[in-house]
Amino acid sequence: MNTERVNPAQIGRTILIGFFTVAPLWVTWLVFDFLLGILAGMGAPLLRAAARMVMPFSETLAVWLLDSDFQVLDTGSMNCLKIMLPLW
């Protein structure tokens, strides 16, 4: 049986370390979510036009192009390509 006492200062320090670990990750997630939302909104007219063009051939693909999750994913991947292609 373990009879060691836990120091209250150690518990507070552990909570503080946890906060300083999670807070920057959370802020980074908020910034990326905000920026990708803005960029997805800017690319939405192009995706709507592409969806109208593919509608006669594939209704499923057109619906998929209009999905907001796909738009954010598309925006992120296109911006990564725009940054990496000139460096290649």
N, C-alpha and C positions, 0 to 999 in steps of 0.2 A: 504494500500500500504506500503510495506516494504522499508524503505529508508536507511537501514544499509549499510555501506560501507565495502567492503571486504578488509582485510589487505593483501597486496601482499606477505608479509613474511609468512602468514598463507597458502596461495596457494602453495608456494614453499615447505613449510614444509609438506603439505599433499602429494605433488608429491614425495618428498623424502621418506616419510613413505611408500607410495605405491611401490616405487622401492625396498626398503629394505624388503618388504613383498613378492614381486613376484620373485626377483632375486634368493633367495635360493631354491624356488620351481622349478624354471627353471633349475638351475644347477643340482638339484637332478634328475629331469627328464632326463637331458642329460646323467648323469652317469648311470642311470638304463637302458636307451636305448642302450648305448654303451656296457654295460656288458651283457645284454640279447642278443644283436646282436652277441657278441663273443661266448657266450654259445650256441646259436642256431646254429651257424656255426660248433661248435664242435659236436653237436648232429645230424647234417644233414646226415652224412653217415648212421647212425643207422636208421633214419626215411626213408631214401631212400631204405634201405634193407627191412624194414617192408612194405613199399609201394609195392615193387616188390613181396613180399610174398602174400600180400592180393589182388593183381591185378586180379588173376583168379576168385576170389570170389566176389569182389566188386570194380569196377573201380572207383566209386564215392569216396569210402573211401581212395583209393590209391591217387587220385588227392587231396583229402583233407589233407592227410598226407604230401604231397609235397608243400602245400601252406605255404608261408613264415610267414603269420600271425599266423597260427596254430603252426608253429615251435617255434616262440617266446613264445606263450602261453604255449606250452608243456614244453619248457625249464624252464620257470618261475615256473610252478607247480611242475615239477620234482625236482627242486632244493629246493623248500619249503618242499617237502616231505622228501628229503634227510636230511634236517636240523631237521625237527620235529620228524621223526620216532625214531631216537635214544633217543630223550628226553622223549618219551612217555613211 
